[in-house]
Amino acid sequence: MSIRDQVRTFVEENFILHGSEAALKDADSLMDTGRVDSTGVLALVAYVEETFDVEVGDDELVPENFDSIDRIVRFLEQKQKETAA
């Protein structure tokens, strides 16, 4: 299963979309759609750290890294490149 598929499955299974029942797109903001709140971000970070064996620094806890499935995937791919280097 790809990183994208794993992240999407986690989000869909753990965070209910409030309001609209529209399908979540990979580029959709998890916060703006109401899918994830600040507590949910912490759960998401814990999942990412445990599942993908990465450490998320305080300076990395920003929307640019965790506000959409696309951004999470890019963040994880970058972390894997750093680890491999």
N, C-alpha and C positions, 0 to 999 in steps of 0.2 A: 504494500500500500504506500502511495506517495506521501510526502510531507503534507501536501495540500489536502489530500483525502483524509489523512489522520486529523489535521487541524479542523477541517470542516465537520467531520463526524463528531469531534469533541464539542464544538460550538453548538451544533444542532441538537446533540443529546443533552447538553447541560444548560443551555440558555434559551428560554422561550422568547419568541418574538412577540412583544407587546404591541397591541394595536393591529397594524396591517398583517395580513396573513401572506403577503407577497413573499416569494422565494428570496432568500438571501443570496446576493451576488458576491463574488469574491472581492470586489472592490468596494462594497458597501461598508460604511462606517459602522462598527459594532456598537459604538456609543450613541451615535445619532439615530440609529434605528431602534434604540431602546433594548437591544439584544443583551448588552453587557453594561453593568454599572461599575463603579469604582471597586466594589468588593469582588465583582466578577473578574475584573482585570487581574486581581491577585490570584484567583483560582486558575485563570488562564496562564499566568506566569508560572505557577507551581506545576501545572500540567506540562508546559513547554520544557521546563528544567528537568523534570523527572523522565519524560518520554524521550526527549532528544539528547539527554545527557549534556546540557549546556548550563552555564551559569549566567544569569541575567543580572548585570550590575545596576545599581541605582540610577546611574546616568543613562541607562538603556530603557528605563521604564517611561517611555514617551509615546505619544500617539503615533509617531512616525514608525514605530516598531510593532505596535499592538492594536491598532484601531481598525484593521480589516484582515481578512484571511490573506489577501495578497501581501499586505505588509508583514504579517507574521511569517509567511513563507520566505519572503526576501530576507528578513532578519535571520531566520534559521539557516538559510543557505549561506549567508555571510558568516555566521558563527562557525558553520562547518568548514568553510574555506580557511578561516583563521586557525581553527584547530588542526587542519591538515597541513598547514604551512610550517 
